[in-house]
Amino acid sequence: MATHQAALLTAVGSPLTVQSRPTPTPGPKEIVIAAHSVALNPVDYVQRDMGMFIENVPAVLGSDLAGTIAAVGPDVTQPWAKPGARVLAFATAFYARGAPDFGAFQERVRVPAVFVTPLPDGLGFREAAMMPMAVGTTWAGFHTVGHPRAGTLAAEPGKPPAMLVWGASSSVGSGGVQVARLLGYTVYATAGAANLDYVKNVLGAARVFDHRSPSVVDDIVAAVQEDGVSMQTAYIGAGDLAACAAVMARVKPADVEKAMIASAPLVPPGFEAPAGVEARFVMAPTELEARHEFSAFTFNQWLKEKLEKGEFVPSPGMTFVEGGLGAVNGALDQLKAGVSGTKIVLDI
Ligand SMILES: NC(=O)c1ccc[n+]([C@@H]2O[C@H](COP(=O)([O-])OP(=O)(O)OC[C@H]3O[C@@H](n4cnc5c(N)ncnc54)[C@H](OP(=O)(O)O)[C@@H]3O)[C@@H](O)[C@H]2O)c1
């Protein structure tokens, strides 16, 4: 029996430990990837420490990876899905409730082909591993608030359409700025002072605001009014839902019934949005077939095209941690302690 190394969660609340486990073969419409690089997300340490949605241990965690295709299962129809192809993938550890074949933190990862994107030459594995959760969460956010997959929501006549992205230096917020801009929005974004230039000059936000400024709400509202843009949607990567909602209540076009906010962080229980504003927690479709259709759009189609054209770039910055699988547990502690404008990446 073939085996490989994995960072296993053997008990909720304990550190991950590197052990050998059986190497899976891909099922129908699945691919097994030889992982080269992985990136870390907050959900990973939440699952490690609190067992959120972990049904059984041992479990393997992790969502973001890039590597080469090791094996292709039956009925995989994506033409680029051949052994040896360079790919990134959104590993389905979360949806699979920790079932160990599906987590990213191991040398061989079993992934449904709809969650895989082929890499253009020149895009490295480390950079590619930074993208799946950021892109998937952004599109899940737009899905959550009923946004179309192309173009912008109708703006008021004569006013360019604009979107607010709160927490634009976070991983998922930085993806949000890029997707919103590529859809055709003028992007207004908040970030910490040290990351404002990056969000403007690299990610392409039109206007940036320090989320710690006491006048941030007034400043964004004034800018929207001065610039004459039409804003009815916001996406929160990280930060303050109440402040974001306060902006949206004041800029909402009169003929729009509700300004919508897609929040990647949980909407606090009991949160009361101001009149004319609705906030929804970002979720991909929950029904399996719909989720796979959504994922095929996100990863097989949208991201594939944007990478081929060089239009979507890895974001925000990268913090590379040496030490391979054995360093994943400590790197999760580093992420849990808090990062600013950076994604933690390891080779495994
Ligand atoms: N719903 C979903 O499906 C889903 C999926 C993925 C992630 N999430 C959630 O989304 C959140 C972000 O995840 P991530 O991986 O992108 O996080 P991350 O990159 O680790 O977030 C760090 C960033 O958050 C920013 N930030 C912190 N407080 C802020 C505030 N008050 N206003 C604006 N920005 C603030 C910081 O900005 P500065 O340093 O510039 O101040 C920092 O750059 C987490 O809560 C995560 O659990 C949800």
The ligand as a Gaussian input file, in Angstrom:
#p B3LYP/6-31G(d) Opt

LIG

0 1
 N      -17.168000      32.982000       5.099000
 C      -16.186000      32.332000       4.511000
 O      -16.408000      31.450000       3.688000
 C      -14.773000      32.706000       4.845000
 C      -13.721000      32.225000       4.068000
 C      -12.421000      32.645000       4.368000
 C      -12.186000      33.497000       5.440000
 N      -13.239000      33.883000       6.201000
 C      -13.031000      34.806000       7.328000
 O      -12.613000      36.048000       6.766000
 C      -11.753000      36.721000       7.666000
 C      -10.480000      37.119000       6.953000
 O       -9.723000      35.978000       6.611000
 P       -8.283000      36.196000       5.948000
 O       -7.605000      34.890000       5.801000
 O       -8.432000      37.063000       4.763000
 O       -7.606000      37.029000       7.130000
 P       -6.171000      37.649000       7.280000
 O       -5.527000      37.881000       5.952000
 O       -5.419000      36.877000       8.293000
 O       -6.587000      39.052000       7.936000
 C       -5.605000      39.923000       8.389000
 C       -5.953000      41.302000       7.894000
 O       -7.164000      41.733000       8.519000
 C       -7.150000      43.125000       8.494000
 N       -8.016000      43.685000       9.532000
 C       -8.059000      43.321000      10.832000
 N       -8.957000      44.095000      11.483000
 C       -9.472000      44.953000      10.568000
 C      -10.427000      45.995000      10.634000
 N      -11.054000      46.312000      11.781000
 N      -10.757000      46.647000       9.487000
 C      -10.152000      46.331000       8.333000
 N       -9.204000      45.352000       8.194000
 C       -8.874000      44.685000       9.323000
 C       -5.706000      43.506000       8.774000
 O       -5.505000      44.729000       8.128000
 P       -4.326000      45.763000       8.501000
 O       -3.177000      44.961000       9.002000
 O       -4.056000      46.439000       7.179000
 O       -4.880000      46.685000       9.549000
 C       -4.911000      42.332000       8.174000
 O       -4.255000      42.669000       6.969000
 C      -11.563000      35.771000       8.850000
 O      -12.497000      36.134000       9.839000
 C      -11.917000      34.419000       8.265000
 O      -12.347000      33.507000       9.252000
 C      -14.513000      33.519000       5.929000

